[in-house]
């Protein structure tokens, strides 16, 4: 069986413009939809510059909790009752310092949970957990 293939050696010199027209129509529709959105003005309430100089934030409090449950407030040993007093003093300041809790790897979760609960109860607003 022989099949005949009609092979034309003529070069087609026409460009298919249908995909080009489709892309242009889609772009036209996109621009028609987005142009009204761009034309709307939005009122912004930007903060005004103040003449008062910015002060440095207070030095953060470093609370280290060792593996055996011993706590250190800025490298000074402290117990749970003293911690409550220190947290209330820190929370009463006009600009509260950040409380940075650095718990050791093997410390019991209960100890850290009690410290967090006391800090929240005393009103400390900024608590950071440090770790490696």
C-alpha positions as CSV (number, residue, x, y, z in Angstrom):
1,X,0.0,0.0,0.0
2,X,1.3,3.3,-0.9
3,X,0.2,6.5,0.7
4,X,0.7,9.8,-1.0
5,X,1.4,12.8,0.9
6,X,0.8,16.2,-0.5
7,X,3.7,18.2,0.4
8,X,3.7,21.8,-0.7
9,X,7.0,23.6,-0.9
10,X,5.3,27.0,-0.8
11,X,6.2,29.2,2.2
12,X,3.2,30.7,4.1
13,X,3.9,34.3,4.5
14,X,0.8,35.3,6.5
15,X,0.8,36.0,10.2
16,X,-2.1,34.6,12.3
17,X,-3.4,37.7,14.0
18,X,-6.3,36.0,15.9
19,X,-4.2,35.4,19.1
20,X,-2.9,39.0,18.9
21,X,-6.4,40.4,18.7
22,X,-7.5,38.1,21.7
23,X,-4.7,39.4,23.8
24,X,-5.4,43.0,23.0
25,X,-9.1,42.6,23.8
26,X,-8.3,41.1,27.2
27,X,-5.8,43.9,27.9
28,X,-8.4,46.5,26.9
29,X,-11.0,44.9,29.3
30,X,-8.4,44.9,32.1
31,X,-7.6,48.6,31.6
32,X,-11.3,49.5,31.4
33,X,-11.9,47.8,34.8
34,X,-8.8,49.1,36.6
35,X,-8.8,52.7,35.4
36,X,-11.8,53.9,37.6
37,X,-10.1,52.4,40.6
38,X,-6.9,54.3,40.0
39,X,-8.7,57.5,39.5
40,X,-10.3,57.5,43.0
41,X,-8.6,59.6,45.6
42,X,-8.1,58.2,49.1
43,X,-7.8,60.4,52.2
44,X,-4.9,59.5,54.4
45,X,-4.6,60.5,58.0
46,X,-0.8,60.7,58.4
47,X,0.9,61.4,61.7
48,X,2.1,64.9,62.1
49,X,5.7,65.6,63.2
50,X,6.1,66.6,66.8
51,X,8.6,69.0,68.3
52,X,9.2,66.7,71.3
53,X,12.4,64.7,71.0
54,X,12.1,60.9,71.1
55,X,13.5,59.3,74.2
56,X,15.3,56.0,74.2
57,X,13.2,53.1,75.3
58,X,13.8,51.8,78.8
59,X,16.4,49.0,79.2
60,X,14.7,45.6,78.9
61,X,14.5,43.3,81.9
62,X,16.3,40.0,81.5
63,X,14.8,37.2,83.5
64,X,16.8,34.0,83.3
65,X,15.3,30.7,84.4
66,X,17.8,28.0,85.0
67,X,17.2,24.3,84.6
68,X,16.7,23.8,88.3
69,X,14.0,26.5,88.5
70,X,16.2,29.2,90.0
71,X,15.4,32.7,88.5
72,X,17.7,35.7,88.0
73,X,16.3,39.2,87.5
74,X,19.1,41.1,85.6
75,X,21.7,38.6,87.0
76,X,20.3,38.9,90.6
77,X,18.8,35.8,92.2
78,X,15.1,36.2,92.8
79,X,12.3,33.9,94.1
80,X,8.7,33.7,93.0
81,X,7.4,36.2,95.6
82,X,10.0,38.8,94.8
83,X,9.3,38.3,91.1
84,X,5.7,39.3,91.7
85,X,6.8,42.6,93.4
86,X,9.4,43.4,90.7
87,X,6.8,42.7,88.0
88,X,4.3,45.1,89.6
89,X,7.0,47.8,89.9
90,X,7.9,47.4,86.2
91,X,4.3,47.4,85.1
92,X,3.6,50.6,87.0
93,X,6.2,52.6,85.1
94,X,5.0,55.1,82.5
95,X,7.1,53.4,79.8
96,X,7.1,49.8,80.6
97,X,10.4,47.9,79.9
98,X,10.2,44.7,77.9
99,X,10.5,41.5,79.9
100,X,12.9,39.1,78.2
101,X,12.5,35.6,79.5
102,X,15.4,33.3,78.9
103,X,14.4,29.8,79.9
104,X,17.0,27.0,79.9
105,X,16.4,23.9,77.8
106,X,15.5,21.5,80.6
107,X,13.4,23.9,82.7
108,X,9.9,22.6,83.6
109,X,7.1,24.1,81.6
110,X,5.2,24.7,84.9
111,X,7.8,27.2,86.1
112,X,7.7,29.2,82.8
113,X,3.9,29.1,82.8
114,X,3.8,30.6,86.3
115,X,6.1,33.4,85.4
116,X,4.1,34.2,82.3
117,X,0.9,34.1,84.3
118,X,2.3,36.5,87.0
119,X,3.6,38.9,84.3
120,X,0.2,39.0,82.7
121,X,-1.6,39.4,86.0
122,X,0.7,42.3,87.0
123,X,0.0,44.1,83.7
124,X,3.3,43.6,81.8
125,X,2.5,44.4,78.2
126,X,5.7,43.4,76.3
127,X,7.1,39.9,76.9
128,X,9.8,38.4,74.8
129,X,10.9,34.8,74.9
130,X,14.7,34.4,74.2
131,X,16.2,31.2,73.0
132,X,18.8,29.6,70.7
